[in-house]
Amino acid sequence: MSQSQSVAQALASLPEEERIILTMHFMKSMSAQEIATMLGVPERSVSALIISGKGRISLILGLK
């Protein structure tokens, strides 16, 4: 399995909200503030989900 396939599988295993926010942040290069504005949620909630999502991806991929 390629690295991009592994990342895609790890991303797919995340809860929907986390997956959406990480996709917007990393694939669309959107800031936490931009995502928060678009989704109508507090910026610190988006930032927290980015941090937790990155941690989960790292664990799933065995990087932590």
GUZAKE-28924 format. One record per residue: x, y, z of N, C-alpha, C, CB in turn. Coordinates in steps of 0.2 Angstrom, whole numbers, plus 2048, in hexadecimal, padded with zeros to 3 digits. Atoms other than C-alpha are relative to their C-alpha. Glycine has a CB too. Example, Ala and Ser with C-alpha at 12.3 -4.5 7.8 and 13.67 -1.06 7.14 Angstrom:
# GUZAKE-28924
8047FA80083E7EA8278048068007FB800806
7FC7FA7FF8447FB8247FC8058038028027F9
This chain:
# GUZAKE-28924
8047FA8008008008008048068007FB800806
7FC7FA8018078117FB7FE8058077FE8047FA
8017FB7FB80981F8087FA804800806805801
8067FC8017FB8298017FA7FC8018008037F9
8068057FE7EF81A8028007FF8078017FA7FC
8008017F97F48188147FD8068038077FE803
8027FA7FD7F182A8187F88017FE8048067FD
8078008017E082980F7FC7FC8047FF7FF7F8
8048057FC7DB81A8188008028088037F9800
8007FD7F97E08228297FB806800807802802
8047FA8007D78328247F87FD8008018047FA
8078038007C78278207FE7FD8068007FB7FA
8028037FA7C781F8317FF8058058067FC802
8017FB7FB7C683083A7F88018008048067FF
8077FD8007B58378407FF8057FB7FE803807
8027FB8067AC8418328038078027F98007FF
7FE7F97FF7AF85283A8078018007FD802807
7F97FF8007C184F83D8037FF7F98037FB805
7FE8018067C384882C7FF8067FB7FD7FA7FD
8017FA8047BB8578248058068017F9802801
7FC7FB7FE7C586382D8077FF7FE800802808
7F98018027D685B82A8008007F88027F9802
8007FF8077D185A8188018077FD7FA7FC7FC
8007F98017CD86C8178078038017FB804804
7FA7FD7FE7DD8708208067FE7FC8017FF808
7FA8028047EA8668177FF7FF7F98027F9803
8018018077E28628067FE8077FD7FB7FB7FF
8027FA8027DB8738048048068027F8802801
7FB7FB7FE7E887D80D7FC8068048048037FB
8047FB7FC7DB8868188028018077F87FE800
7FE7FF7FA7DF88E8287FA7FE805802807802
8068017FB7D588A8387FB8058008037FF807
8057FA8007CD89B8387FC7FF7F9804806800
8048018067C78988267FB7FA8008057FF7F9
8058067FF7C088782A7FB8018058047FA802
8057FE7FB7B888E8397FA8047FE803803806
8057FC8037AF89B8307FC7FD7FB8048067FC
8048038057AA8908227FB7FB8038047FC7FB
8048057FD7A388382E7FB8038068047FA803
8047FD7FA79C88F83B8017FE8077F98007FE
7FE8037FA7A58888498068048038027F9800
7FA7FC7FD7B28908568077FE7FD8007FF807
7F98018037C489184F8047FB8058048067FF
7FC8047FB7CB88985F7FD7F87FF7FF802807
8038068017BF87A85B8047FC7FA7F9800800
7FC8028067C787884A8077FE8017FF8057FA
7F98017FE7D887A8518017F9804803806803
8008067FB7D586C85E7FF7FA7FB7FB801805
8018068057CE8608508067FF7FC7FA8017FC
7FA8018047DD8638458067FD8048038077FE
7FB8037FB7E985F8547FE7F9801801804806
8028077FE7DF8508598007FB7FA7F9800803
8008048067DD84A8478077FE7FE7FD8047FB
7F98028017F084B8448027FB804804807800
7FE8057FB7F38418537FD7F97FF7FE802807
8038068027E783484E8037FD7FA7F88007FF
7FD8028067EE83383D8077FD8018018057FA
7F98027FE8008318447FF7F9803803805805
8018067FD7FA82384F7FE7FA7FC7FB800806
8028058057F181A8418067FE7FC7FA8037FC
7FB80180580081B8368067FD8048028067FC
7FA8027FC80C8168448058048018027F97FD
7FB7FB7FF8158268458018028077FE8067FB
7FF7FE7F98138288578007FA8057FA804803
